[in-house]
Amino acid sequence: MLLLLLLWVSLTISGAVATYLIVSLLDHYWREDRSGHKLTPDRLSAYSDGQSPKSVSPVEDHVWLPALRSNAVNPNSLGSSQLAAGTAQDVTKHLPQRPQSVLSTLELRDIFIAVKTTHMFHKSRLELLLQTWISRASGQTYIFSDREDKELSIRTGHHIINTNCSSAHSRQALSCKMAVEYDVFVDSGLKWFCHMDDDNYVNVRALVKLLSRFPPGQDVYVGKPSLDRPIQATVKIPDNQTRSVFFWFATGGAGFCISRALALKMRPWAKDGRLVSTAETIRLPDDCTVGYIIEVLVGRTLTQSPLFHSHLETLQVIPTRELHNQVTLSYGTLENKRNVVVLKGAFSVSADPSRFKSIHCLLHPDTPWCP
């Protein structure tokens, strides 16, 4: 029954919604199972309609699984991650207090922004992003899709990358795109990797400000979880045994960032397409896999930030006065109702249903097309 339900979710629901539902179903499944049976990966469903990057070099169990840390994260030692919209101070209060004069001299040109999309949204979602926030970060933004688009390639200065991944919203297809994003970032030599979805508005100034708070060279993984507790995964270990691991992950639907120092430590399980193999091991989507690699295999922790937002949270509660502090925003539907930021902008809801144009004009009133 779980197999059929997960297959239905993967084939009928897109993007972050599918990831959230899959994760929630699996989390509920683990919590409800009281039969005493081992919850091995074989009991979880796998999707087979995605394809891996051409550079994938599958990693055999004996290569990386012995590196699985002997002490899994204890979920009872971790607090709630139910983060609402916050101020800029919320995310920085737990960081080392550093005088303004010694904040890192991070610039936008140091950041690699990856936007994951699919060809069916080139005209609708990407057009909106190109008109709004990408216009402020075009040189640092790379679009990862699943089909060639010559017109879009010219418009973006050849910053659209055909991943050759499937357009399906399956675990394999999503992990395939994330693997390509990661590889291109590592080869870029830039200081920060930030993953975004095609329904995110990125407040570029707030992004640079947030990342500037972290000391240069530190291992940083920052974003917002979609669950209020660590997720559980079951992995194989030698001698045909299994082990449960618990870890936090930043939901890809809200965007997240990883410092270069940490990204390089992920290479044994992510470089050259190995992220796809790792995702298959835990049978979870791409953003969960990133969290698994960082928290379980590398041994670092997620810095939870209330400044990232996906369409799976109630966006109406974000105060207008705090919009300039938010790093990412989104739009969509939640419980069959329009879910957008409430903003009395120059554009009507019918002319600007996502509210991205109104948000952009609030943040950048000098934009030529803003009223």
C-alpha positions in Angstrom: 0.0 0.0 0.0 2.8 2.4 0.9 4.5 1.6 -2.4 1.4 2.4 -4.4 0.8 5.6 -2.5 4.4 6.9 -2.9 4.3 6.1 -6.6 1.1 8.1 -6.9 2.6 11.0 -5.1 5.7 11.0 -7.3 3.8 10.9 -10.5 1.0 13.3 -9.8 2.4 16.0 -7.5 5.3 18.2 -8.3 8.4 19.6 -6.7 8.5 20.5 -3.0 5.0 19.2 -2.5 5.9 15.7 -3.6 9.1 15.8 -1.4 7.2 17.0 1.6 4.4 14.4 1.3 6.9 11.5 0.6 9.0 12.5 3.7 5.9 12.9 5.8 4.5 9.5 4.7 7.8 7.8 5.4 8.2 9.5 8.8 4.6 8.5 9.7 5.3 4.9 8.5 8.4 4.6 10.6 6.6 5.9 13.7 3.5 3.7 13.2 5.4 0.4 12.6 5.3 -1.6 15.8 5.6 -5.1 14.2 9.1 -5.6 15.3 10.3 -6.1 11.7 13.5 -4.4 10.6 12.7 -1.3 8.4 15.1 -2.1 5.6 15.3 0.0 2.5 13.7 -2.9 0.6 10.5 -2.2 2.4 10.5 1.4 1.0 9.5 2.2 -2.5 12.0 3.2 -5.2 11.2 5.2 -8.3 12.7 4.1 -11.6 11.6 6.7 -14.1 14.5 9.1 -13.6 17.9 8.8 -15.1 21.3 9.7 -13.7 23.8 12.1 -15.1 26.1 10.6 -17.7 29.0 11.1 -15.2 27.5 8.9 -12.5 30.0 6.4 -11.0 27.9 4.3 -8.6 29.6 3.7 -5.3 29.5 0.2 -3.9 28.4 -0.3 -0.3 31.9 -1.3 0.9 33.3 2.0 -0.3 31.3 4.5 1.7 29.0 2.7 4.1 31.8 1.9 6.6 32.1 5.6 6.9 28.7 5.7 8.5 29.2 7.3 11.9 28.8 4.8 14.7 26.8 7.2 16.8 23.6 8.3 15.0 22.1 11.6 15.9 19.8 11.2 18.9 16.4 12.9 18.0 15.7 13.4 21.7 18.6 15.7 22.1 17.4 18.1 19.4 14.9 20.9 19.7 11.9 21.9 17.6 12.5 23.4 14.2 9.0 24.8 13.8 10.4 28.2 12.6 8.0 31.0 11.7 8.9 34.1 9.7 11.7 35.8 11.6 13.8 38.9 11.8 17.4 39.0 10.7 18.5 38.6 14.4 16.7 35.3 14.8 19.2 33.4 12.6 22.3 35.2 13.8 21.8 35.1 17.6 23.4 31.7 17.8 26.4 32.6 15.7 29.7 33.8 17.1 29.3 37.5 18.0 31.7 39.3 15.7 32.3 43.0 15.5 31.0 44.7 12.3 34.6 45.5 11.3 35.5 41.8 11.0 32.5 40.5 9.2 33.6 38.6 6.1 33.9 40.7 3.0 31.5 38.5 1.1 30.2 39.8 -2.2 27.4 38.6 -4.5 30.0 37.4 -7.0 31.2 34.9 -4.4 27.9 33.0 -4.5 26.7 30.3 -6.9 22.9 30.4 -7.1 21.4 27.2 -8.7 17.7 27.3 -9.7 16.1 23.9 -10.3 13.3 23.7 -12.9 11.8 21.7 -15.7 11.1 22.6 -19.3 7.4 22.9 -18.8 8.0 25.9 -16.5 10.4 27.8 -18.8 7.7 30.1 -20.1 5.7 30.6 -16.9 7.9 30.4 -13.7 11.3 31.3 -15.2 9.9 34.3 -17.1 8.8 35.7 -13.7 12.1 35.1 -12.1 14.1 36.6 -15.0 11.9 39.7 -14.8 12.4 40.0 -11.0 15.1 38.8 -8.8 17.4 37.1 -11.3 17.8 40.5 -13.0 19.7 41.5 -9.9 21.9 38.4 -9.9 22.1 37.2 -13.5 25.8 36.7 -13.4 25.7 34.4 -10.4 22.5 32.5 -11.2 22.5 29.2 -13.1 19.3 27.4 -14.2 19.3 23.6 -14.2 16.6 22.1 -16.4 16.0 18.9 -18.4 15.8 20.1 -22.0 17.7 22.4 -24.3 16.3 25.9 -24.8 18.3 28.0 -27.2 16.2 31.2 -26.6 16.5 31.0 -22.9 20.2 30.2 -23.2 20.8 33.4 -25.1 18.6 35.4 -22.6 20.6 34.1 -19.6 24.0 34.5 -21.1 24.2 30.7 -21.5 23.5 30.2 -17.8 21.0 27.5 -18.4 22.3 23.9 -18.1 20.6 20.9 -19.6 21.2 18.2 -17.0 20.0 15.4 -19.2 17.9 14.2 -16.2 14.3 13.0 -16.5 11.6 15.6 -16.2 9.7 13.4 -13.8 9.3 14.5 -10.2 10.7 11.2 -8.8 13.4 10.7 -6.3 15.9 9.7 -8.9 15.2 12.6 -11.3 15.4 15.2 -8.5 18.6 13.7 -7.1 20.0 13.7 -10.7 19.5 17.4 -11.0 20.9 18.1 -7.6 24.0 16.1 -8.4 24.6 18.2 -11.5 24.1 21.4 -9.5 26.7 20.2 -7.0 29.2 19.2 -9.6 29.0 22.5 -11.5 29.3 24.5 -8.2 32.4 22.5 -7.1 34.0 23.2 -10.5 33.2 26.9 -10.3 35.5 27.6 -7.4 33.0 30.0 -5.8 32.6 30.3 -2.0 28.9 29.5 -1.5 26.4 27.1 -3.1 22.8 28.1 -2.8 20.0 25.9 -4.2 16.7 27.4 -5.1 13.5 26.1 -6.7 11.7 27.9 -9.5 9.0 29.1 -7.3 11.3 31.0 -5.0 11.9 34.8 -4.9 15.5 35.4 -3.7 16.2 38.6 -1.8 19.7 39.0 -3.0 20.8 41.6 -0.5 19.4 39.6 2.4 21.2 36.5 1.1 24.5 38.2 1.0 23.9 39.8 4.4 23.1 36.4 6.0 26.1 34.5 4.5 28.4 37.4 5.5 27.6 36.5 9.1 29.5 33.2 8.9 33.3 33.2 9.4 35.2 32.5 6.1 36.1 28.9 5.7 33.6 27.5 8.2 31.5 24.4 7.5 28.0 25.9 7.1 24.7 24.3 6.0 21.9 26.9 6.5 18.2 26.6 5.6 14.8 25.8 7.0 13.5 22.3 7.9 10.0 21.2 6.7 9.6 18.9 9.7 9.6 19.7 13.4 11.9 16.8 14.2 14.8 14.9 12.6 13.9 12.5 9.9 14.7 8.8 10.2 16.4 6.7 7.5 17.5 3.1 7.4 20.8 2.2 5.7 22.6 -1.0 5.1 25.9 -1.7 6.9 28.3 -4.6 6.5 27.2 -8.2 7.4 23.8 -7.6 5.9 22.7 -5.5 8.8 20.8 -2.2 8.9 21.0 0.9 11.0 18.6 3.7 11.6 20.0 7.2 11.5 18.4 10.5 12.4 19.2 13.9 10.8 17.9 17.3 10.0 17.6 18.5 6.4 16.8 21.9 4.9 13.8 21.7 2.6 14.8 22.4 -1.0 11.5 24.2 -1.6 12.6 27.1 0.6 16.2 27.1 -0.6 19.4 26.4 1.3 23.1 27.3 1.2 26.3 25.3 1.8 29.8 26.8 2.2 32.5 25.7 -0.1 34.5 24.2 2.8 31.6 21.9 3.7 30.7 21.2 0.1 34.2 19.8 -0.6 33.9 17.5 2.4 30.8 16.0 0.7 32.7 14.9 -2.4 33.1 11.2 -1.5 29.3 10.8 -1.5 28.2 13.6 -3.9 30.8 14.3 -6.6 30.6 13.0 -10.2 27.0 11.9 -9.7 27.6 9.9 -6.5 24.8 12.0 -4.9 22.4 9.9 -6.9 23.8 6.6 -5.5 23.7 8.0 -2.0 20.0 9.0 -2.5 19.2 5.4 -3.6 20.9 4.1 -0.4 18.5 5.9 1.9 15.6 6.0 -0.6 14.8 9.6 0.1 14.7 12.7 -2.2 17.5 15.1 -3.1 17.2 17.6 -0.2 17.0 14.8 2.3 20.1 13.2 0.8 22.0 16.5 1.2 21.1 16.6 4.8 22.0 12.9 5.3 25.5 13.5 3.7 26.2 16.6 5.8 24.8 15.5 9.2 25.4 11.7 9.2 28.4 11.2 6.9 30.4 14.4 7.2 29.3 15.1 10.8 28.2 18.7 10.6 24.8 20.2 11.6 22.1 22.3 10.0 21.9 25.9 11.0 18.2 26.5 11.0 17.0 29.8 9.7 13.5 31.4 9.7 14.5 33.6 6.8 13.9 30.9 4.1 10.3 30.2 3.0 8.6 27.6 0.9 5.0 27.5 -0.3 4.3 24.7 2.2 4.1 27.2 5.0 1.6 29.9 5.6 3.1 32.9 3.8 0.4 35.3 4.9 1.8 35.6 8.4 5.0 37.3 7.2 4.7 40.9 8.2 5.2 43.4 5.4 7.7 45.3 7.6 9.9 42.2 7.7 9.9 41.3 4.0 13.2 43.1 3.4 14.9 40.7 5.9 13.6 37.5 4.4 16.1 35.6 2.2 13.6 33.6 0.1 9.8 33.8 -0.4 7.5 31.6 -2.4 3.9 31.2 -3.7 1.5 28.5 -4.4 -1.6 26.9 -2.8 -2.0 25.5 0.7 -5.1 23.5 1.7 -6.7 24.5 -1.7 -6.3 28.2 -0.9 -4.0 30.8 -2.5 -0.9 31.0 -0.5 1.1 34.2 -1.1 2.6 37.0 0.8 0.1 39.7 1.8 1.3 42.9 0.3 -0.6 46.0 -0.9 1.6 46.7 -3.8 1.2 48.6 -7.1 0.0 45.5 -8.8 -3.3 43.9 -8.3 -3.6 40.2 -7.4 -4.9 39.4 -10.9 -1.9 41.2 -12.5 0.6 39.7 -10.0 -0.9 36.5 -8.6 2.5 35.3 -7.1 3.1 38.8 -5.6 6.7 38.5 -6.8 6.4 41.7 -8.9 5.1 43.7 -5.9 7.8 42.2 -3.6 10.4 43.1 -6.2 9.2 46.7 -6.5 9.1 47.0 -2.7 12.7 45.9 -2.4 13.9 47.6 -5.6 11.7 50.6 -6.4 14.3 51.8 -8.9 13.3 49.0 -11.3 12.2 50.6 -14.6 8.9 48.8 -14.9 7.8 49.4 -11.3 5.0 52.0 -11.1 
